């Protein structure tokens, strides 16, 4: 696997002052996959790890949304209260606004009263790299409380990356399926996508923090409302297969995820969960989960895809992935 000088510089930098790096890079080009894994000694290893891929879960959630849109079970322009009964009679954002982070909901579901208990818990468990901030909060009642108490206006909202917004969307998808989000996405991954090493839940792979200390993977439970935003685990090979399905036409309804549905910034527009790079026809998403960093990008015209998995938190898998994909 040959890299540009910029990609090689970023990989070299990743290994600087880090003694436990497990790095996997995968490339899908012309229908063929090439996957290489390097251990701490930078020697190639034959194994392929299952990484907690964090927010790469969001494009999977949006994919199941797209299936239900295609089947007529959901309406992208419908307000969320069309699918969640019992809410006060007022304005609510549409499913499209939830999927594009333009709903008006905040980034996280926390307020002043809930933040203090979380930080006390986080301190007991060793810090944010160890502690999943979304485990058990909010529960379904807490989500309903947020929906009832957050009064939004019927106006355009700017892009604000919202884990709670995506989780509300996942909750709706689960309600429509009749199985709940966890079971419905699990069935979709298995039966529709046919991925063997992609699943919601927990793995035992050790990650590392900025001080090179080992960290436990974030833990999830099926009842976690925030699971649609980040409870996914996958191999790099499966991420490449998922990227292929988004470009080869085998699941035609996925095309809606890569249409422009909103604005983000000067470099990107918003698909459904995916970010759409303006300079090249690239759809991409990062995934951070405590002590893990991942990235998936696909070129919609060529079908080329790149996926990156790293067992360290707060490192820039995105830069590595972009430096490879934009040059292929």
Residue, then its C-alpha position, 0 to 999 in steps of 0.5 A: x500500500x503506497x501513500x502520499x508524503x502527506x499521508x505518510x507524515x500523518x502516520x509517522x506523527x501518529x506513532x510519535x510518543x505513542x507506544x500502543x498504536x493499533x492502526x488499520x487502513x483499508x482501501x476499496x478501489x476498482x472493486x478490490x479491497x486492500x487492508x493493512x494493519x500495523x501494531x505498536x512496532x509498526x510491523x504489518x500484522x495479519x489480524x483485523x480488529x473490531x473497532x468501536x467506530x462511534x459516530x459512524x453509527x449515524x450513517x447506518x441509522x440514516x441508511x435504515x431511515x432511507x429504507x423506510x422512506x423508500x417503503x413509505x413508512x416514514x416521510x422525510x418532511x414530516x415533523x417528529x411529533x407525527x411519529x412520537x405521540x403525546x407531545x405538546x401541540x406546537x412546532x417540531x423539526x422534521x426528520x430531515x432536519x434531525x438527519x442534517x443536524x439543523x433541527x435546533x437541538x443542542x449538541x448533547x442532551x445535558x443541562x446544568x442539573x445533569x452535568x454535575x452527576x455525570x462529571x462525578x461519575x466520570x471522575x470515579x471511573x477514570x475520565x471521559x476516555x473510560x466513561x460513556x457520557x450517553x450510557x443510561x442518559x437520557x432514558x426514554x422518559x428523559x428524551x420525552x422531557x427534552x422534547x416537551x421542554x425544548x421549544x423551537x421556532x419554525x425557522x431555519x437553524x444552522x448546522x449544530x452537530x447534535x447527538x440527541x437529534x440523531x438519537x431522536x431520529x433513531x428512536x423514531x426509526x425503532x418505533x416505526x419498525x416495531x422492534x425498537x432501534x437496537x433490534x431493528x438496526x441489528x436486523x438491518x445490518x445482518x439481513x440487508x447489509x449482510x455485514x458479519x463483523x458490524x454490530x451494536x454493543x461492546x468489544x474488549x479492545x483496549x484503547x489509550x488516552x493522551x497519557x498512553x494509559x489503557x482505557x476500557x471501551x465505552x459500554x452500551x446497553x440496548x435500552x440506551x436512547x443515545x445508541x443511534x448516535x454512536x453504539x456501533x462496532x465494525x471491522x475496517x473491511x465491513x466499513x469498506x463493504x458498507x461504503x461500496x453499497x452506498x455507491x454501487x447501486x445495489x441498495x438504490x434507496x441509499x442514494x438519498x443519503x448522499x443528496x444535498x439536504x442542508x448546509x454545513x460550512x464552506x467545505x461541506x454540505x449535509x446529506x442524511x448523516x453524511x458530510x458531502x465534501x464540496x471539492x470532490x464527490x466525497x461522502x464521509x464521517x468521523x467516529x470518535x468513541x472515548x479512546x478510539x478514532x475512526x473515519x470512513x470516506x467514499x468517492x461517489x463517482x469512482x466507488x473508491x473508499x477509505x476507512x481508518x481505525x486507531x485505538x487512541x482518542x483525539x487523534x485525527x483519523x480524518x486527516x489520514x483518511x482524507x489525505x489518502x482518498x483525495x489522491x486516489 
